[in-house]
Amino acid sequence: MVGQRLGYVRVSTLDQNEQRQLEGNALDQVFTDRASGKDTKRPKLDELIRFARAGDTVMVHSMDRLARNLDDLRSVVQTLTGKGVRVEFMKEGLVFTGEDSPMANLMLSVMGAFAEFERSLIKERQREGIALAKTRGVYKGRKRALGPEKIEELVARAAAGVPKTQLAKEYGLSRETVYQYLRRAELSVQ
């Protein structure tokens, strides 16, 4: 019996086009995460791993879409192939079935290491670019999520005892961002 053809897509930003990653492939179901590659929370990948059955094929555009680093890549591929699932990486032209040769395992490691290395270079160039922009005075940083009035309101409500989790939901922020606003407000008072 031939299993289902499943797709996994990860896009880092909301404006990235997820259709292009698996374009031209007939798939029974596609699991799409909208998350940074460094993000450990990838609910659709977890759902895909639970959903996939022996005989299924999981198609991924490229290794860097599936995993954050080499260890993560090997773990995800081993988990899927251990269930009898075939994993295909379109860009690299590699297929893994669990019955892979030493050469296939070497290719997974080498190609995964190159993808991890490439991400490191990109991050390094980004840091260098930001540092140069700061020295020229043209780097302003990320735009704040809340304006001054909303920040005052958030700080006042937190001081009144409103739970940080509730504030985060109401203002559309992460809890960490709420805490950052509160720390900045505390520093400005001192």
N, C-alpha and C positions, 0 to 999 in steps of 0.2 A: 504494500500500500504506500502510495506517495503522500507525503505530508504537505502541510501548508507552506506557502512562501511568505515569510514575514520580513518586514523591513524595519530597520532602526535608523532614526534620524535625530541628530542633535544640532540645534542652532543656538548660537551664543546670544543673539539679540533678536528682538521682536521683528526687526525689519529685514532679517535674512530670509532668503527664499528657500524654504525646506523642500519644495517640489523638485528642484534641480538635482538634489542629491541622489535620488533613486529614479529619476526620469527614464522612461522607456522600459521599465521592468514591471511585469504583471505580478502584483502582490495581492495576497488575500487580506492582509492587515498590515498597517504601518503604526509603529509606536514612535511618538515624537516628543523629545524633551526640549524645553527651552531653558538652557542652562549653560553657564560657562564650563569650559573643559575642566577647570579646577574644582568645580562644585561636586561635592560628594553626594548630594541629593539629586538623584536622577530617577524619579518615580516610574517613568515609563520604561526605562531599562530594567528596573526591578520587576515591573509587570511583565515585560517580554520574557525575562528569564523564568518567571513562574509559569507563564502561558505556554512556552515552547515545549513540544513533545518530540519523542523519537521519530525520525523521518522528516521533520520540518527542516526548512532551510531559512537561515537568517541572513539577509543581505544588508550590508552596510557600505556606504559610499567609500569611506577610508578609515584606517585604523584610528586616526586622531579624533574621529567622530564618536568612536565607541568608548575610548578609555582616556583617563587623565595622564597615565604614565605607563611604563613598561610592565610593572608589577600588576597594575589594574587590568591591562590588556590581556596578559597571560591568564589571570584569574578568571575573567569573564569568558574568554575563549574556552578554557578548560572546563568551566562550569557548564557551558552550553554543549560542548562536544561530549562531555561526560554523560549527558542526558540523551545522547544519540542524535544531536542536532548538528547539521552542517552549517558552517559559518563561511560566508563569502565576502571578501573585501574587493569591491569593484575597481577602485583606483589602483591598488597594488596588484590586482589580478591573482590574489591568493585565496585558496580554499582550504579549510580545516575541517576534518571529520572525526578526530579523536584517534584515528588509526594512522596518524601522520608519521612520515619518515623523519629521521634525525635532520635531514636537510630542510623539511618543511618547518620543523620546530626552530631551527636556526634562522630561517627566513622571518618567522614571526618575531623572534627576538631582535634581529638586526633591523628590520623595518620599523618595529615598535620603538627601538632605541633611537633611530633616525627621527621619527616623528616627535619623540620627547625632546631630542636635541634641538630640532627646529623651533619648537614652542619656546624653549629656553632662550634661543637667539632672538626671537621676536620680542620676548619680554625684556631682554637686555637692551635691544635697540629702542624700545619704547621708553625705558628708564633714562637712557642717554638723551633721547629727544626731549623728554620732559625737563631734565636737568639743564639742557641748553636753552630751552624756551624760558625757564625760570631766570637764568642769568641775563637773558635779553629783556626780561620783564613782560613777556607776552603770554606766559602760562597763567591762567586764572584758576585752574582746577575745575573740578566738577561743579556744576550748578547745584545749589542747594534745593532740596525737595520742598522746603517750606519757606515762606516769606517771613519777615520780622514779626508781623502781627500773629501769624499762626504759631510761631515759635514761642512767643510770650504766652499765648493761650495754652499750648502744650505744657510749658513749664508750670503755669499756674494750676492746671488740672492735675499734674503729677504731684505737686506740693499738697493739693487737696486730698490726695490719697487714691486717685484713679489708678488702677493697675496698669503697669507698663505694657502688658500684652494687649489690653483693651485699647490703649492709646495708639499702639502700633497699627492695629486693625483699622481703627477709625481714621487715622491720618494716612493710611496706605504706606506705612514704613516698616522696616524690619525693627525688631526690638533693639538691636545694636545701634541703629540710627537714632532711635528715641534716646537711648543712653548717651550717645554722643552729643545730642542737643542739650541734654540736661547737664552734662559735664561742662560744656562751653558756657552755659548760663551761669553755672556755679563759679567758674573761673572769672567771668566778667564782673561778678558781684564782689569778689575778694580784692 
